Amino acid sequence: MLRHYDQIGLLKPDSVDVWSSYRSYSPEQLSVLNRLVALKDLGLSLEQVRRVLADRVGLAELRGMLRRAAPSWRTRCVLPAPGWQQSNQGFG
């Protein structure tokens, strides 16, 4: 995942060891990564995430992006897993 974000220019490592290719990230980049993952989890494309992180998206446009992405994350977050009620009948 991090290598892909580096390849597409979304999150470049702070430094890369020339011998081991180990990538190091700064503490400030952790907040960027957290936002990136959260936006992806909400259903935004990497291009939309790029625009949001670059502050090129106004509030109204961000709301529109989230509304369009809402069906995908609502389905993943709200619907119980198959068989949920049968396996949890003993509770409550």
C-alpha positions as a LaTeX table, in Angstrom:
\begin{tabular}{lrrr}
\hline
Residue & $x$ (\AA) & $y$ (\AA) & $z$ (\AA) \\
\hline
Met1 & 0.00 & 0.00 & 0.00 \\
Leu2 & 2.68 & 2.55 & 0.99 \\
Arg3 & 4.81 & 1.67 & $-2.03$ \\
His4 & 1.79 & 2.20 & $-4.29$ \\
Tyr5 & 1.06 & 5.59 & $-2.71$ \\
Asp6 & 4.72 & 6.49 & $-3.29$ \\
Gln7 & 4.61 & 5.33 & $-6.93$ \\
Ile8 & 1.58 & 7.48 & $-7.71$ \\
Gly9 & 2.96 & 10.46 & $-5.77$ \\
Leu10 & 0.29 & 10.45 & $-3.07$ \\
Leu11 & 2.56 & 9.86 & $-0.06$ \\
Lys12 & 6.31 & 10.01 & $-0.60$ \\
Pro13 & 8.54 & 8.67 & 2.19 \\
Asp14 & 10.61 & 11.16 & 4.12 \\
Ser15 & 13.69 & 9.13 & 3.21 \\
Val16 & 14.63 & 5.84 & 1.54 \\
Asp17 & 17.72 & 3.85 & 2.53 \\
Val18 & 19.85 & 3.32 & $-0.59$ \\
Trp19 & 21.03 & $-0.15$ & 0.50 \\
Ser20 & 17.89 & $-1.71$ & 1.94 \\
Ser21 & 15.19 & 0.41 & 0.23 \\
Tyr22 & 13.64 & 0.80 & 3.70 \\
Arg23 & 11.20 & 3.70 & 3.65 \\
Ser24 & 11.07 & 6.11 & 6.57 \\
Tyr25 & 8.16 & 8.42 & 7.23 \\
Ser26 & 8.06 & 11.48 & 9.46 \\
Pro27 & 5.62 & 11.79 & 12.36 \\
Glu28 & 3.77 & 14.51 & 10.41 \\
Gln29 & 3.15 & 12.03 & 7.59 \\
Leu30 & 1.24 & 9.73 & 9.95 \\
Ser31 & $-1.64$ & 12.22 & 10.12 \\
Val32 & $-1.65$ & 12.42 & 6.30 \\
Leu33 & $-1.72$ & 8.61 & 6.09 \\
Asn34 & $-4.55$ & 8.45 & 8.64 \\
Arg35 & $-6.62$ & 10.91 & 6.59 \\
Leu36 & $-5.80$ & 9.07 & 3.38 \\
Val37 & $-6.93$ & 5.72 & 4.80 \\
Ala38 & $-10.07$ & 7.22 & 6.35 \\
Leu39 & $-11.09$ & 8.86 & 3.07 \\
Lys40 & $-10.43$ & 5.62 & 1.17 \\
Asp41 & $-12.52$ & 3.72 & 3.75 \\
Leu42 & $-15.36$ & 6.17 & 3.09 \\
Gly43 & $-15.25$ & 5.19 & $-0.58$ \\
Leu44 & $-13.33$ & 8.05 & $-2.19$ \\
Ser45 & $-11.06$ & 7.28 & $-5.14$ \\
Leu46 & $-7.33$ & 7.92 & $-4.86$ \\
Glu47 & $-7.71$ & 10.92 & $-7.18$ \\
Gln48 & $-10.42$ & 12.37 & $-4.93$ \\
Val49 & $-8.22$ & 11.70 & $-1.88$ \\
Arg50 & $-5.33$ & 13.48 & $-3.61$ \\
Arg51 & $-7.50$ & 16.56 & $-4.20$ \\
Val52 & $-8.79$ & 16.58 & $-0.60$ \\
Leu53 & $-5.29$ & 16.25 & 0.86 \\
Ala54 & $-4.04$ & 19.06 & $-1.38$ \\
Asp55 & $-6.85$ & 21.31 & $-0.07$ \\
Arg56 & $-8.23$ & 21.72 & $-3.58$ \\
Val57 & $-11.72$ & 20.64 & $-2.54$ \\
Gly58 & $-14.24$ & 22.97 & $-1.02$ \\
Leu59 & $-16.64$ & 21.89 & 1.69 \\
Ala60 & $-19.62$ & 21.60 & $-0.68$ \\
Glu61 & $-17.63$ & 19.44 & $-3.11$ \\
Leu62 & $-16.38$ & 17.21 & $-0.26$ \\
Arg63 & $-19.95$ & 16.72 & 0.93 \\
Gly64 & $-20.93$ & 15.72 & $-2.62$ \\
Met65 & $-18.07$ & 13.22 & $-2.82$ \\
Leu66 & $-19.09$ & 11.68 & 0.49 \\
Arg67 & $-22.76$ & 11.52 & $-0.53$ \\
Arg68 & $-21.85$ & 9.69 & $-3.74$ \\
Ala69 & $-19.58$ & 7.31 & $-1.81$ \\
Ala70 & $-22.08$ & 6.80 & 1.03 \\
Pro71 & $-23.87$ & 3.74 & $-0.39$ \\
Ser72 & $-20.65$ & 1.70 & $-0.44$ \\
Trp73 & $-19.59$ & 2.45 & 3.13 \\
Arg74 & $-23.13$ & 2.22 & 4.50 \\
Thr75 & $-23.43$ & $-1.27$ & 3.08 \\
Arg76 & $-20.12$ & $-2.30$ & 4.63 \\
Cys77 & $-20.80$ & $-0.69$ & 8.02 \\
Val78 & $-24.51$ & $-1.06$ & 8.68 \\
Leu79 & $-25.67$ & $-4.39$ & 7.35 \\
Pro80 & $-25.12$ & $-7.30$ & 9.74 \\
Ala81 & $-23.20$ & $-10.32$ & 8.56 \\
Pro82 & $-25.24$ & $-13.27$ & 7.24 \\
Gly83 & $-26.41$ & $-15.47$ & 10.10 \\
Trp84 & $-25.87$ & $-12.71$ & 12.67 \\
Gln85 & $-29.29$ & $-13.06$ & 14.30 \\
Gln86 & $-29.12$ & $-16.84$ & 14.55 \\
Ser87 & $-25.69$ & $-16.81$ & 16.19 \\
Asn88 & $-26.58$ & $-14.06$ & 18.68 \\
Gln89 & $-30.04$ & $-15.17$ & 19.85 \\
Gly90 & $-28.75$ & $-15.96$ & 23.32 \\
Phe91 & $-27.86$ & $-12.33$ & 24.02 \\
Gly92 & $-30.22$ & $-9.72$ & 25.39 \\
\hline
\end{tabular}
